[in-house]
Amino acid sequence: MAVKYRDYYEILGVKRTAGQDEIQRGYRKLARKFHPDVNKASNAEDKFKEINEAYEVLKDPEKRKLYDQLGSNWQAGQDFRPPPGWQPQDFGGRRAGGYQTEFHWSGGDPGAGGFSDFFESLFGGMGFRQPRGGASPGGYARGGALRQPGADQESSIRISLEDAFHGGTKSIVLQSRTLNPQGQMDVSEKRYDVKIPPGILPHQKIRLSGQGAEGTGGGPRGHLYLRVEIEPHPVFSLNGRDLTMELAVSPWEAVLGTDVRVSTLSGGIDLKIPAGAQGGQKLRLRGKGMPNPKGAPGDLYVIIALRVPTHPSEKELALFEELKKTSDFDPRA
């Protein structure tokens, strides 16, 4: 009986020379797109089965080798008959030493969740049935049901700079929306106590294992990834792992130099302002930036901001007048 040839490489969107990593990436991308729990199109389930069938063949070096023996001259949709002398039971020489691998699979009627006629014409004699102790490697559970892990999901978590610096636990409530069998949208809320690691940066993600979408056929749940957003801070700005802050300094402090107590995220420290400090000058405090769990912490840069009296007293004005008369300093020279 002639059946329609299936180009498994075309189905997964990869070249015939693709490596296993590329095949796996192609499969995962398409499986997420056409998963019946995610894609509500009328052909999503059929497309999902087709993708899984292609991956079942191409992920296994032995099945792929057997499939590749057909050559690249076939076109998808053409009538196909196994070539004369076709011997699928040899299956890439796994008989060495008297041992023959038996490929277990839950098949059944292809129209009821099993493989296509094309697949059966190539591999149907290999004894595809469910092994003891769980689902087969190809992703089907006992009885022919698809066994697939749930999709990963993503949301965001907004934290303060102090939380990002010190770490801790933050409670959040996320809403999820699902379509019930009656076609109505069900909204549910779930509370999460999220552990914030010290030194986390914006756009990094926190993984909550097993909190994503439910799997099918007994497959494990996916993961929930929380993308970190850090709220603006009134004192510090963040650049990579470095922190920057402004420090107001009077003209006489800048000229004469002084010691100033500075509040940082790790506690108060004494900072020496050198004599002759200039407005906009940066003073570096090594290691006082964001912590780094995998290396050296960032630095804290203190930017000198000169401030002058806006309402000087008569005595202050007199002193500035005296300074004007006696000083030969020209700031524009």
Backbone as numpy.savetxt, mean C-alpha at the origin, in Angstrom:
# Nx Ny Nz CAx CAy CAz Cx Cy Cz
-14.33 -33.71 -30.29 -15.17 -32.52 -30.29 -14.29 -31.28 -30.29
-14.63 -30.35 -31.20 -13.87 -29.10 -31.26 -14.37 -28.15 -30.18
-13.45 -27.45 -29.56 -13.78 -26.43 -28.56 -13.07 -25.15 -28.96
-13.40 -24.06 -28.31 -12.78 -22.78 -28.61 -11.46 -22.65 -27.87
-10.43 -22.29 -28.64 -9.11 -22.11 -28.05 -9.11 -20.88 -27.15
-8.43 -20.98 -26.02 -8.31 -19.86 -25.09 -6.86 -19.44 -24.98
-6.61 -18.17 -25.23 -5.26 -17.62 -25.10 -5.11 -17.10 -23.67
-4.50 -17.91 -22.82 -4.39 -17.54 -21.42 -3.49 -16.32 -21.21
-2.50 -16.14 -22.05 -1.64 -14.98 -21.94 -2.42 -13.69 -22.23
-3.25 -13.76 -23.26 -4.06 -12.60 -23.61 -5.07 -12.29 -22.51
-5.63 -13.32 -21.90 -6.60 -13.12 -20.83 -5.98 -12.37 -19.66
-4.74 -12.71 -19.30 -4.07 -12.04 -18.18 -3.35 -10.77 -18.61
-3.33 -10.49 -19.93 -2.71 -9.26 -20.41 -1.20 -9.27 -20.29
-0.57 -10.44 -20.49 0.89 -10.55 -20.40 1.43 -11.19 -21.68
2.72 -11.03 -21.91 3.37 -11.64 -23.06 3.66 -13.11 -22.78
3.88 -13.87 -23.84 4.18 -15.29 -23.67 5.52 -15.50 -22.97
6.37 -14.48 -23.01 7.69 -14.57 -22.36 7.65 -14.05 -20.92
6.49 -13.71 -20.42 6.38 -13.11 -19.09 6.90 -14.05 -18.01
7.56 -13.47 -17.00 8.02 -14.25 -15.85 6.88 -14.47 -14.87
7.15 -15.30 -13.86 6.11 -15.64 -12.89 5.64 -14.43 -12.10
6.55 -13.50 -11.79 6.15 -12.31 -11.04 5.19 -11.46 -11.87
5.48 -11.32 -13.15 4.62 -10.53 -14.03 3.25 -11.18 -14.19
3.24 -12.49 -14.30 1.97 -13.22 -14.40 1.15 -13.04 -13.12
1.81 -13.13 -11.99 1.10 -12.96 -10.72 0.54 -11.55 -10.59
1.34 -10.53 -10.98 0.85 -9.15 -10.91 -0.35 -8.94 -11.82
-0.27 -9.50 -13.04 -1.38 -9.37 -13.96 -2.64 -10.02 -13.42
-2.47 -11.19 -12.82 -3.63 -11.89 -12.25 -4.25 -11.10 -11.10
-3.43 -10.62 -10.19 -3.95 -9.92 -9.02 -4.70 -8.64 -9.44
-4.15 -7.95 -10.41 -4.79 -6.72 -10.87 -6.17 -7.00 -11.44
-6.27 -8.03 -12.29 -7.55 -8.35 -12.92 -8.51 -8.99 -11.92
-7.97 -9.82 -11.00 -8.85 -10.47 -10.02 -9.50 -9.44 -9.12
-8.75 -8.40 -8.74 -9.35 -7.34 -7.92 -10.42 -6.59 -8.70
-10.15 -6.38 -10.00 -11.07 -5.60 -10.83 -12.39 -6.33 -11.06
-12.33 -7.65 -11.30 -13.52 -8.40 -11.69 -14.08 -9.29 -10.58
-13.57 -9.15 -9.35 -14.09 -9.96 -8.26 -15.58 -9.69 -8.10
-16.42 -10.74 -8.07 -17.87 -10.52 -7.99 -18.32 -9.72 -6.79
-17.52 -9.71 -5.72 -17.91 -8.92 -4.55 -17.66 -7.43 -4.78
-16.84 -7.12 -5.79 -16.49 -5.73 -6.06 -17.14 -5.22 -7.33
-17.10 -6.03 -8.37 -17.62 -5.65 -9.68 -19.03 -6.23 -9.85
-19.99 -5.37 -10.02 -21.39 -5.80 -10.11 -21.86 -5.94 -11.56
-20.93 -5.88 -12.53 -21.32 -6.05 -13.92 -21.85 -7.46 -14.15
-22.71 -7.62 -15.15 -23.35 -8.92 -15.39 -22.35 -9.99 -15.80
-21.23 -9.59 -16.42 -20.25 -10.57 -16.88 -19.07 -10.72 -15.94
-19.14 -10.09 -14.76 -17.97 -10.08 -13.86 -17.62 -11.49 -13.40
-18.62 -12.29 -13.04 -18.33 -13.63 -12.53 -17.69 -14.51 -13.60
-18.22 -14.42 -14.84 -17.64 -15.21 -15.93 -16.21 -14.76 -16.21
-16.00 -13.46 -16.20 -14.66 -12.94 -16.43 -13.72 -13.36 -15.31
-14.23 -13.37 -14.09 -13.42 -13.77 -12.94 -13.00 -15.23 -13.06
-13.92 -16.10 -13.47 -13.60 -17.52 -13.67 -12.55 -17.69 -14.77
-12.71 -16.93 -15.84 -11.76 -17.00 -16.96 -10.36 -16.61 -16.51
-10.27 -15.55 -15.69 -8.98 -15.08 -15.18 -8.35 -16.15 -14.29
-9.15 -16.76 -13.42 -8.64 -17.79 -12.52 -8.18 -19.02 -13.29
-8.91 -19.37 -14.34 -8.51 -20.52 -15.15 -7.16 -20.26 -15.82
-7.00 -19.04 -16.37 -5.73 -18.70 -17.02 -4.58 -18.73 -16.01
-4.83 -18.20 -14.83 -3.78 -18.17 -13.82 -3.45 -19.56 -13.31
-4.45 -20.43 -13.20 -4.23 -21.80 -12.76 -3.24 -22.51 -13.67
-3.31 -22.21 -14.96 -2.41 -22.85 -15.91 -1.04 -22.17 -15.92
-1.01 -20.85 -16.01 0.26 -20.15 -16.23 1.09 -20.02 -14.96
0.49 -20.14 -13.79 1.28 -20.02 -12.56 2.08 -21.29 -12.28
1.63 -22.40 -12.84 2.27 -23.69 -12.59 3.23 -23.99 -13.73
4.54 -24.07 -13.47 5.50 -24.30 -14.56 5.18 -25.53 -15.41
4.66 -26.59 -14.80 4.38 -27.81 -15.54 3.16 -27.64 -16.45
2.08 -27.07 -15.90 0.90 -26.83 -16.73 1.23 -25.85 -17.86
2.01 -24.83 -17.52 2.36 -23.84 -18.53 3.20 -24.46 -19.64
4.13 -25.32 -19.26 4.96 -25.99 -20.26 4.10 -26.83 -21.20
3.14 -27.53 -20.64 2.25 -28.35 -21.44 1.41 -27.48 -22.37
0.88 -26.39 -21.83 0.07 -25.46 -22.63 0.89 -24.85 -23.76
2.14 -24.48 -23.45 2.99 -23.84 -24.46 3.36 -24.79 -25.60
3.21 -26.10 -25.40 3.50 -27.04 -26.48 2.55 -26.86 -27.66
1.40 -26.20 -27.41 0.46 -25.95 -28.50 1.00 -24.92 -29.47
1.99 -24.15 -29.04 2.55 -23.13 -29.91 1.77 -21.83 -29.82
2.19 -20.84 -30.60 1.58 -19.51 -30.56 0.76 -19.21 -31.80
0.45 -20.23 -32.59 -0.28 -19.99 -33.85 -1.78 -19.94 -33.66
-2.26 -20.39 -32.53 -3.70 -20.39 -32.29 -4.16 -18.98 -31.97
-5.39 -18.67 -32.32 -6.02 -17.40 -32.00 -7.22 -17.66 -31.10
-7.44 -16.78 -30.14 -8.58 -16.95 -29.24 -9.86 -17.02 -30.04
-10.70 -18.01 -29.71 -11.98 -18.16 -30.39 -11.96 -19.17 -31.51
-10.77 -19.58 -31.99 -10.69 -20.59 -33.04 -11.12 -21.95 -32.49
-11.65 -22.77 -33.38 -11.93 -24.14 -33.00 -10.62 -24.86 -32.72
-10.63 -25.69 -31.67 -9.40 -26.35 -31.25 -9.68 -27.81 -30.95
-8.78 -28.65 -31.42 -8.76 -30.07 -31.05 -7.35 -30.40 -30.59
-7.21 -31.16 -29.52 -5.85 -31.55 -29.11 -5.14 -32.25 -30.26
-3.86 -31.94 -30.49 -3.12 -32.55 -31.58 -3.05 -34.07 -31.42
-2.88 -34.79 -32.53 -2.72 -36.24 -32.44 -1.55 -36.61 -31.54
-1.74 -37.63 -30.72 -0.67 -38.06 -29.82 -0.55 -37.24 -28.56
-1.50 -36.35 -28.34 -1.46 -35.50 -27.14 -1.48 -36.36 -25.89
-0.50 -36.14 -25.00 -0.34 -36.99 -23.82 -0.28 -36.13 -22.57
-1.40 -35.61 -22.12 -1.37 -34.77 -20.93 -0.93 -35.49 -19.68
-1.10 -36.82 -19.66 -0.75 -37.53 -18.43 0.73 -37.52 -18.13
1.57 -37.20 -19.17 3.01 -37.13 -18.93 3.36 -35.91 -18.08
2.71 -34.79 -18.41 2.78 -33.55 -17.64 4.18 -33.14 -17.23
5.04 -32.95 -18.24 6.34 -32.35 -18.00 7.33 -33.25 -17.33
7.15 -34.55 -17.39 8.17 -35.44 -16.86 8.15 -35.63 -15.38
7.00 -35.41 -14.73 6.96 -35.58 -13.28 6.88 -37.05 -12.89
7.05 -37.92 -13.86 7.03 -39.35 -13.52 8.39 -39.86 -13.08
9.36 -38.99 -13.10 10.73 -39.43 -12.79 10.76 -40.21 -11.48
11.50 -41.32 -11.51 11.65 -42.13 -10.31 10.39 -42.88 -9.94
9.47 -43.07 -10.90 8.26 -43.81 -10.63 7.19 -43.00 -9.93
7.43 -41.67 -9.75 6.45 -40.84 -9.04 5.69 -40.00 -10.05
4.39 -39.99 -9.93 3.56 -39.18 -10.82 2.67 -38.28 -9.98
2.77 -36.97 -10.22 1.95 -36.03 -9.48 0.50 -36.15 -9.89
-0.41 -36.12 -8.92 -1.84 -36.11 -9.22 -2.37 -34.73 -8.88
-2.92 -34.04 -9.87 -3.39 -32.69 -9.67 -4.84 -32.71 -9.21
-5.06 -32.23 -8.01 -6.38 -32.28 -7.40 -7.13 -30.99 -7.69
-8.39 -31.12 -8.01 -9.21 -29.95 -8.32 -10.67 -30.32 -8.17
-11.49 -29.37 -7.80 -12.93 -29.60 -7.76 -13.50 -29.02 -9.04
-13.89 -29.87 -9.95 -14.32 -29.37 -11.24 -15.81 -29.37 -11.38
-16.39 -30.50 -11.80 -17.83 -30.54 -12.03 -18.17 -29.96 -13.38
-19.42 -29.64 -13.55 -19.92 -29.08 -14.79 -19.30 -27.71 -15.01
-18.61 -27.48 -16.16 -18.00 -26.17 -16.40 -18.99 -25.04 -16.31
-20.22 -25.29 -16.64 -21.21 -24.23 -16.56 -21.67 -23.96 -15.15
-21.24 -24.76 -14.19 -21.68 -24.58 -12.80 -20.52 -24.22 -11.90
-19.52 -23.55 -12.45 -18.43 -23.06 -11.62 -17.11 -23.75 -11.88
-17.06 -24.74 -12.82 -15.81 -25.43 -13.08 -15.04 -24.77 -14.20
-14.18 -25.56 -14.90 -13.35 -25.03 -15.96 -14.06 -25.12 -17.30
-13.45 -24.44 -18.28 -14.00 -24.43 -19.62 -13.75 -25.78 -20.31
-14.47 -26.00 -21.43 -14.26 -27.21 -22.21 -12.82 -27.27 -22.72
-12.27 -26.11 -23.06 -10.89 -26.07 -23.54 -9.93 -26.59 -22.47
-10.12 -26.14 -21.23 -9.28 -26.60 -20.13 -9.43 -28.11 -19.94
-10.69 -28.57 -19.96 -10.93 -29.99 -19.76 -10.31 -30.83 -20.87
-10.29 -30.30 -22.11 -9.71 -31.06 -23.21 -8.20 -31.23 -23.05
-7.58 -30.30 -22.34 -6.12 -30.39 -22.13 -5.76 -31.14 -20.86
-6.48 -30.88 -19.78 -6.08 -31.38 -18.47 -7.13 -32.28 -17.82
-8.21 -32.57 -18.54 -9.32 -33.28 -17.91 -8.99 -34.67 -17.43
-7.94 -35.28 -17.96 -7.59 -36.63 -17.54 -6.66 -36.69 -16.37
-6.45 -35.55 -15.74 -5.43 -35.52 -14.69 -5.99 -35.73 -13.29
-7.29 -36.04 -13.19 -7.85 -36.33 -11.86 -7.98 -35.09 -11.01
-8.63 -34.03 -11.52 -8.76 -32.80 -10.76 -9.85 -32.95 -9.73
-9.46 -33.11 -8.50 -10.44 -33.19 -7.43 -9.80 -32.62 -6.17
-10.64 -32.30 -5.24 -10.21 -31.59 -4.05 -9.34 -32.45 -3.15
-8.14 -31.98 -2.77 -7.31 -32.74 -1.85 -7.85 -32.66 -0.43
-7.36 -33.55 0.39 -7.76 -33.52 1.79 -7.13 -32.32 2.47
-7.91 -31.79 3.41 -7.34 -30.76 4.27 -7.50 -29.36 3.75
-8.41 -29.09 2.81 -8.63 -27.70 2.46 -8.68 -27.47 0.98
-8.52 -26.19 0.61 -8.68 -25.77 -0.77 -7.46 -26.11 -1.58
-7.68 -26.22 -2.88 -6.58 -26.49 -3.78 -5.78 -25.24 -4.03
-4.52 -25.38 -4.52 -3.68 -24.22 -4.76 -4.30 -23.25 -5.74
-5.16 -23.71 -6.64 -5.70 -22.82 -7.65 -6.76 -21.88 -7.16
-7.25 -22.03 -5.96 -8.20 -21.07 -5.43 -9.62 -21.55 -5.38
-9.88 -22.86 -5.43 -11.23 -23.38 -5.31 -11.35 -24.18 -4.03
-12.45 -24.01 -3.32 -12.66 -24.73 -2.08 -13.47 -25.99 -2.36
-13.68 -26.77 -1.32 -14.41 -28.03 -1.44 -15.79 -27.78 -2.06
-16.14 -28.61 -3.06 -17.45 -28.47 -3.69 -17.45 -27.54 -4.87
-16.30 -26.97 -5.27 -16.24 -26.16 -6.47 -16.39 -24.68 -6.22
-16.56 -24.22 -4.97 -16.72 -22.80 -4.71 -15.38 -22.08 -4.84
-15.42 -20.89 -5.38 -14.20 -20.10 -5.48 -13.66 -19.78 -4.09
-12.40 -20.03 -3.88 -11.76 -19.67 -2.62 -10.75 -18.57 -2.90
-11.11 -17.36 -2.57 -10.26 -16.23 -2.86 -10.14 -15.34 -1.62
-8.95 -14.79 -1.38 -8.84 -13.84 -0.26 -9.63 -12.58 -0.56
-10.07 -11.91 0.49 -10.82 -10.68 0.33 -9.94 -9.56 -0.19
-10.55 -8.58 -0.79 -9.81 -7.45 -1.34 -9.27 -6.58 -0.21
-8.09 -5.99 -0.44 -7.57 -5.00 0.50 -8.36 -3.71 0.35
-8.53 -3.01 1.45 -9.25 -1.74 1.45 -8.36 -0.66 2.02
-8.70 0.59 1.70 -7.87 1.70 2.14 -8.74 2.85 2.62
-8.28 3.50 3.68 -8.92 4.69 4.19 -7.80 5.62 4.68
-8.14 6.64 5.43 -7.12 7.57 5.93 -7.31 7.77 7.42
-6.24 8.18 8.07 -6.28 8.51 9.49 -5.54 9.82 9.68
-6.16 10.74 10.35 -5.59 12.08 10.57 -5.11 12.18 12.00
-3.82 12.49 12.17 -3.24 12.52 13.50 -2.48 13.82 13.70
-2.18 14.15 14.95 -1.39 15.34 15.26 0.09 15.04 15.06
0.87 16.11 14.97 2.32 15.94 14.85 2.88 15.29 16.11
2.30 15.63 17.27 2.75 15.00 18.52 2.51 13.49 18.49
1.34 13.06 17.99 1.06 11.62 17.88 2.06 10.95 16.94
2.37 11.60 15.83 3.32 11.03 14.88 4.72 10.94 15.48
5.08 11.92 16.32 6.41 11.94 16.92 6.55 10.88 18.02
5.59 10.86 18.93 5.70 9.99 20.10 5.09 8.61 19.88
4.17 8.48 18.92 3.44 7.23 18.78 2.34 7.14 19.82
1.60 6.05 19.79 0.52 5.87 20.75 -0.63 5.12 20.10
-1.80 5.25 20.66 -3.00 4.59 20.15 -4.07 5.63 19.91
-4.71 5.54 18.77 -5.77 6.48 18.41 -7.00 5.68 18.01
-8.15 6.05 18.53 -9.40 5.38 18.21 -10.09 6.12 17.06
-10.51 5.36 16.06 -11.24 5.94 14.95 -12.47 5.09 14.67
-13.46 5.68 14.03 -14.67 4.97 13.62 -14.81 5.14 12.11
-14.90 4.01 11.41 -15.04 4.03 9.96 -16.39 3.47 9.57
-16.95 4.05 8.53 -18.21 3.57 7.98 -17.94 2.67 6.78
-18.76 1.65 6.63 -18.71 0.81 5.44 -20.10 0.72 4.86
-20.17 0.66 3.53 -21.45 0.59 2.83 -21.48 -0.67 1.98
-22.53 -1.45 2.14 -22.68 -2.67 1.36 -24.10 -2.72 0.79
-24.20 -3.35 -0.37 -25.49 -3.49 -1.04 -26.11 -4.81 -0.61
-27.31 -4.75 0.00 -27.96 -5.96 0.46 -28.73 -6.64 -0.67
-29.21 -7.86 -0.46 -29.91 -8.58 -1.54 -31.12 -7.84 -2.09
-31.69 -6.91 -1.32 -32.85 -6.15 -1.79 -32.44 -4.92 -2.60
-31.13 -4.76 -2.82 -30.66 -3.63 -3.60 -30.57 -2.33 -2.82
-30.67 -2.42 -1.49 -30.58 -1.24 -0.65 -29.19 -1.14 -0.03
-28.78 0.09 0.27 -27.46 0.32 0.83 -27.50 0.22 2.34
-26.73 -0.70 2.89 -26.60 -0.83 4.34 -25.33 -0.12 4.78
-25.47 0.72 5.81 -24.34 1.47 6.36 -24.06 0.96 7.77
-22.81 0.59 8.01 -22.41 0.12 9.34 -21.16 0.85 9.79
-20.97 0.92 11.08 -19.80 1.58 11.65 -19.00 0.59 12.48
-17.70 0.78 12.46 -16.84 -0.08 13.28 -15.72 0.77 13.88
-15.44 0.51 15.13 -14.42 1.24 15.87 -13.09 0.48 15.82
-12.01 1.20 15.59 -10.68 0.61 15.56 -9.78 1.37 16.53
-9.02 0.63 17.30 -7.96 1.23 18.13 -6.65 1.03 17.38
-6.17 2.10 16.77 -5.04 2.03 15.85 -3.75 2.37 16.58
-2.77 1.49 16.47 -1.47 1.74 17.09 -0.62 2.58 16.14
-0.21 3.76 16.61 0.59 4.68 15.82 2.07 4.46 16.16
2.90 4.02 15.22 4.32 3.84 15.53 5.04 5.20 15.60
5.97 5.37 16.54 6.70 6.64 16.64 7.47 6.93 15.34
7.41 8.18 14.91 8.18 8.58 13.74 7.49 8.35 12.42
6.20 8.02 12.42 5.51 7.79 11.15 5.37 9.11 10.41
5.41 9.05 9.08 5.40 10.24 8.25 4.13 10.31 7.42
3.82 11.49 6.88 2.64 11.61 6.02 2.73 10.66 4.82
1.58 10.12 4.43 1.41 9.22 3.28 1.90 7.80 3.54
2.55 7.57 4.66 2.85 6.19 5.01 1.55 5.50 5.44
1.55 4.17 5.43 0.32 3.43 5.68 0.48 2.50 6.89
-0.59 2.40 7.63 -0.67 1.48 8.76 -1.58 0.33 8.34
-1.09 -0.89 8.49 -1.88 -2.05 8.07 -2.61 -2.65 9.26
-3.91 -2.84 9.09 -4.73 -3.57 10.04 -5.04 -4.92 9.41
-4.31 -5.95 9.84 -4.42 -7.26 9.21 -5.80 -7.85 9.40
-6.34 -8.40 8.30 -7.61 -9.10 8.36 -8.82 -8.21 8.58
-8.68 -6.91 8.34 -9.81 -5.99 8.54 -10.36 -5.47 7.22
-9.94 -6.08 6.10 -10.44 -5.68 4.81 -11.70 -6.44 4.44
-11.94 -6.57 3.14 -13.15 -7.23 2.67 -13.09 -8.73 2.96
-14.27 -9.33 3.11 -14.35 -10.76 3.37 -13.94 -11.55 2.13
-13.32 -12.72 2.35 -12.97 -13.60 1.26 -14.18 -14.40 0.81
-14.00 -15.14 -0.28 -15.06 -16.01 -0.79 -14.63 -17.46 -0.66
-15.60 -18.34 -0.48 -15.31 -19.76 -0.39 -14.42 -20.12 0.78
-14.49 -19.35 1.86 -13.65 -19.63 3.02 -12.29 -18.98 2.97
-12.05 -18.12 1.96 -10.77 -17.43 1.86 -10.61 -16.40 2.97
-9.37 -16.03 3.30 -9.13 -15.08 4.38 -9.58 -13.67 4.00
-9.83 -12.86 4.99 -10.17 -11.46 4.75 -8.95 -10.71 4.24
-9.19 -9.65 3.51 -8.10 -8.78 3.09 -7.64 -7.90 4.24
-6.77 -6.95 3.93 -6.23 -6.05 4.95 -6.82 -4.65 4.75
-6.83 -3.89 5.82 -7.24 -2.49 5.78 -5.99 -1.63 5.95
-5.75 -0.76 4.99 -4.59 0.13 5.04 -5.06 1.55 5.34
-4.48 2.17 6.35 -4.81 3.54 6.73 -3.67 4.46 6.29
-3.98 5.35 5.38 -2.99 6.32 4.90 -2.91 7.49 5.89
-1.70 7.80 6.34 -1.51 8.77 7.42 -1.52 10.20 6.87
-2.32 11.04 7.51 -2.31 12.48 7.26 -1.99 13.17 8.59
-1.04 14.11 8.57 -0.62 14.81 9.79 -1.14 16.24 9.75
-1.81 16.62 10.81 -2.41 17.95 10.89 -1.33 19.03 10.94
-1.60 20.20 10.36 -0.65 21.32 10.47 -0.42 21.69 11.93
0.81 22.07 12.24 1.17 22.41 13.62 1.43 23.91 13.72
1.03 24.54 14.81 1.22 26.00 14.93 2.68 26.42 15.09
3.56 25.53 15.48 4.96 25.89 15.73 5.91 25.23 14.74
5.73 23.94 14.51 6.70 23.18 13.72 6.14 22.88 12.33
7.03 22.88 11.35 6.70 22.38 10.02 7.58 21.17 9.75
7.07 20.25 8.94 7.73 18.96 8.71 8.20 18.87 7.27
9.46 18.50 7.10 10.03 18.29 5.77 10.85 17.00 5.82
10.24 15.90 5.31 10.89 14.60 5.48 10.87 14.26 6.96
12.03 14.00 7.53 12.12 13.76 8.97 12.64 14.98 9.72
12.92 16.05 9.01 13.41 17.27 9.65 12.24 18.17 10.06
12.41 18.83 11.19 11.44 19.80 11.69 12.04 21.19 11.61
11.19 22.17 11.40 11.62 23.57 11.33 10.71 24.41 12.20
11.30 25.37 12.92 10.53 26.30 13.73 11.19 27.66 13.69
10.41 28.70 13.96 10.95 30.06 14.06 11.17 30.41 15.53
12.22 31.20 15.77 12.50 31.67 17.12 12.65 33.19 17.07
11.76 33.88 17.78 11.81 35.34 17.81 12.99 35.81 18.66
13.78 36.74 18.12 14.98 37.25 18.79 14.97 38.77 18.68
15.30 39.45 19.78 15.36 40.92 19.78 16.66 41.38 19.13
16.74 42.63 18.70 17.98 43.13 18.08 19.19 43.01 18.99
19.01 43.32 20.27 20.17 43.25 21.17 20.58 41.81 21.46
19.60 40.86 21.47 19.96 39.45 21.62 20.74 38.97 20.40
20.35 39.43 19.23 21.05 39.02 18.02 22.45 39.60 18.00
22.60 40.84 18.45 23.92 41.49 18.42 24.83 40.91 19.50
24.32 40.76 20.69 25.15 40.36 21.82 25.24 38.85 22.01
24.25 38.12 21.47 24.19 36.69 21.74 23.52 36.42 23.08
22.94 35.25 23.22 22.25 34.92 24.46 21.92 33.44 24.47
21.43 32.96 25.60 20.90 31.60 25.71 19.39 31.67 25.85
18.68 30.83 25.08 17.22 30.85 25.06 16.70 29.45 25.32
15.66 29.36 26.15 15.01 28.08 26.39 14.00 27.83 25.27
14.16 26.69 24.57 13.31 26.37 23.43 12.53 25.09 23.73
11.24 25.13 23.45 10.40 23.93 23.61 10.40 23.14 22.32
10.78 21.86 22.40 10.76 20.96 21.25 9.78 19.83 21.54
9.53 18.99 20.54 8.61 17.87 20.73 9.17 16.83 21.71
10.48 16.85 21.91 11.09 15.90 22.84 11.41 16.54 24.19
10.98 17.80 24.41 11.23 18.47 25.68 11.98 19.77 25.50
12.10 20.54 26.59 12.80 21.81 26.54 14.31 21.66 26.47
14.97 22.54 25.72 16.44 22.53 25.63 16.92 23.98 25.64
18.18 24.19 26.05 18.80 25.51 26.04 19.55 25.68 24.73
19.21 26.73 24.01 19.82 27.01 22.71 20.66 28.26 22.81
21.88 28.18 22.35 22.79 29.33 22.37 22.62 30.13 21.08
22.23 31.40 21.20 22.17 32.29 20.05 23.53 32.96 19.93
24.24 32.75 18.83 25.58 33.33 18.72 25.52 34.84 18.53
26.53 35.56 19.02 26.61 37.00 18.82 26.68 37.30 17.32
25.92 38.32 16.90 25.91 38.67 15.49 24.96 37.81 14.67
24.00 37.13 15.29 23.05 36.28 14.57 22.23 37.13 13.61
21.93 36.59 12.45 21.19 37.30 11.41 19.76 36.77 11.29
18.85 37.63 10.90 17.49 37.19 10.63 17.47 36.17 9.50
16.75 35.08 9.68 16.70 34.02 8.68 17.78 32.98 8.85
18.73 33.21 9.72 19.81 32.25 9.96 19.24 30.99 10.60
19.74 29.81 10.18 19.28 28.53 10.70 20.28 27.98 11.69
19.77 27.57 12.82 20.57 26.87 13.82 20.10 25.43 13.86
21.03 24.51 13.73 20.69 23.09 13.61 20.84 22.38 14.94
19.78 21.67 15.33 19.82 20.81 16.51 19.78 19.37 16.02
20.92 18.73 15.98 21.03 17.40 15.41 20.24 16.37 16.23
19.47 15.54 15.50 18.75 14.45 16.14 17.49 14.85 16.88
17.07 16.12 16.76 15.87 16.58 17.46 14.64 16.63 16.54
14.77 16.03 15.35 13.64 15.95 14.46 12.82 14.70 14.72
12.14 14.19 13.67 11.28 13.02 13.82 12.11 11.77 14.07
11.65 10.90 14.98 12.34 9.62 15.19 12.31 8.78 13.92
13.26 7.88 13.84 13.35 6.98 12.68 13.55 5.56 13.19
12.54 4.70 13.08 12.69 3.33 13.59 13.73 2.51 12.86
14.17 2.97 11.69 15.12 2.20 10.90 16.46 2.91 10.71
16.69 3.98 11.45 17.94 4.69 11.26 18.01 5.94 12.12
18.81 6.90 11.67 19.04 8.12 12.43 17.81 9.02 12.37
17.50 9.71 13.48 16.37 10.63 13.46 16.69 11.86 12.63
15.64 12.64 12.35 15.84 13.89 11.64 16.41 14.96 12.55
16.59 16.16 12.01 17.14 17.28 12.76 16.06 18.35 12.94
16.29 19.23 13.92 15.42 20.38 14.15 16.19 21.63 13.74
15.61 22.42 12.84 16.21 23.67 12.40 15.44 24.83 13.01
16.17 25.68 13.75 15.60 26.86 14.38 15.98 28.07 13.53
14.99 28.77 13.02 15.22 29.92 12.15 15.08 31.19 12.97
16.15 32.02 12.95 16.14 33.27 13.69 15.18 34.26 13.02
14.25 34.79 13.80 13.31 35.80 13.31 13.48 37.05 14.17
14.07 38.11 13.60 14.31 39.34 14.36 13.00 40.07 14.60
12.80 40.49 15.83 11.63 41.26 16.20 12.07 42.57 16.86
11.41 43.67 16.50 11.73 44.98 17.10 10.52 45.45 17.89
10.74 46.32 18.89 9.62 46.81 19.69 8.64 47.61 18.81
7.36 47.30 18.92 6.36 48.04 18.14 5.87 49.28 18.89
6.00 49.27 20.21 5.61 50.43 21.02 6.75 50.74 22.00
7.87 51.26 21.48 9.03 51.53 22.36 8.73 52.67 23.34
9.35 52.57 24.51 9.22 53.63 25.51 10.10 54.81 25.09
9.95 55.95 25.80 10.76 57.12 25.48 12.24 56.83 25.69
12.54 56.06 26.72 13.94 55.73 26.98 14.51 54.85 25.89
13.70 53.88 25.43 14.15 53.01 24.34 14.38 53.81 23.07
13.47 54.76 22.79 13.64 55.60 21.61 14.91 56.43 21.71
15.19 56.95 22.91 16.40 57.75 23.10 17.64 56.90 22.88
17.62 55.67 23.36 18.77 54.80 23.17 18.98 54.45 21.70
17.85 54.22 20.99 17.98 53.93 19.57 18.50 55.16 18.80
18.07 56.36 19.24 18.58 57.58 18.61 20.08 57.71 18.85
20.53 57.39 20.05 21.95 57.44 20.37 22.73 56.43 19.54
22.14 55.23 19.39 22.79 54.19 18.59 22.89 54.64 17.14
21.85 55.30 16.65 21.85 55.78 15.27 22.98 56.78 15.03
23.22 57.62 16.04 24.25 58.65 15.89 25.66 58.07 15.98
25.82 57.05 16.80 27.16 56.55 17.07 27.58 55.38 16.17
26.62 54.65 15.62 26.94 53.45 14.83 27.20 53.82 13.38
28.20 53.18 12.80 28.46 53.37 11.37 28.02 52.13 10.56
27.19 51.31 11.16 26.71 50.09 10.48 25.72 50.46 9.38
25.92 49.91 8.19 25.01 50.14 7.06 24.46 48.77 6.61
23.20 48.48 6.91 22.66 47.17 6.56 22.54 46.95 5.05
22.61 48.00 4.26 22.47 47.87 2.79 23.79 47.94 2.05
24.86 47.98 2.81 26.19 48.07 2.16 26.61 46.72 1.59
